[in-house]
């Protein structure tokens, strides 16, 4: 698959041949759904438990006599009825750490990239080098390139500091290095922008 490459000024910079094994896969909703759910579940922190009767640090001595006081019978101060006692039927600790086969995760990423390529929402730029971290100038570049309302820019090994700082002030634009490319962020943005270095890194990631 041949795609035209542009500079940040929207000038033609030749073509690039995209690997069909990475950018030409037919997307499947069930695979993408599984990978996105897996990502969102992995983001969830551990659900903290409450302290139950056995977890409270209080004396286990019997509270008062069993009979004769005229009050209710109590075994110890850790009972939920007392202030400072354990929680009755409290929340239990829950870890959200689902597993998903590596092949499925890799296939999901290929499908997300292919979906953007097939729907003409993929833009390839020569590089994301920006000398001056000026948001106004970068917005002008984006308008020339025809970005959508939201855009995800993926660079190679690292992201240019000037570009990252300028893009950080633009609502709806996110920047990632190639190693951080993921299905959720790709599908969650209208336009996907890859540099030449990002394309090389992504293709090497799967071919390696």
Secondary structure, DSSP 8 states (H G I E B T S, - for coil): -EEEEE-TTS-EEEEEE--HHHHS----HHHHHHHHHHHHHHH---B-----GGGS-S--S--S-SSSSSS---S-TTSTTSTT---TT----B-------HHHHHHHHHHHHHHHHHTT-EEEES----SS--HHHHHHHHHHHT--SSEEEEESSS--HHHHHHHTTSTTEEEEEGGG--HHHHHTSSEEEEEHHHHHHHHHHHH-
